[in-house]
Amino acid sequence: MDEEKMILSLEPVPGYRRVFHIVVIVAVLYLGFVFLKPFL
């Protein structure tokens, strides 16, 4: 059987990486606040 390799190529969306990093930073800060709240 001849199988073809399928390549999934996506064009990068401008600004996506920056938004991703901001969301991750906000999530980490929020979790830090939630976990440290009992000690404050």
N, C-alpha and C positions, 0 to 999 in steps of 0.2 A: 504494500500500500504506500503510495506517495502522499506524504503529509506536508502541507505547506506551513511554513512558520508565519504566524500572524503577529504583526508588530502594531502595538497600540501607541500611537504618537499623539500627544496632547500639546497644544500650544500653551506656553506659560501665560498666566493671567497677570498683568501688571498690578502690583500692590498686594497680591495674595500673600506673599511671604511676610511682608510687614504686618499685615492684619493677623496672620497666624501667630507671629511672635508676640504681638500685643495681647492677644487672647490668652496665650500661655502664661505670660507674665501676670496678667490680672488674676488668672485662676490660681497661680502659685501664691500670690499675695493674699488672696481671699482665704485659701486653705490655711496659710500661716496665721492669719488673724483668727480664724475659727479655732485652730488648735491651741493658740496661745491665749485666747480670751480668758480661760479659767485662771491663769496665772497672773493676769493684770489686775 
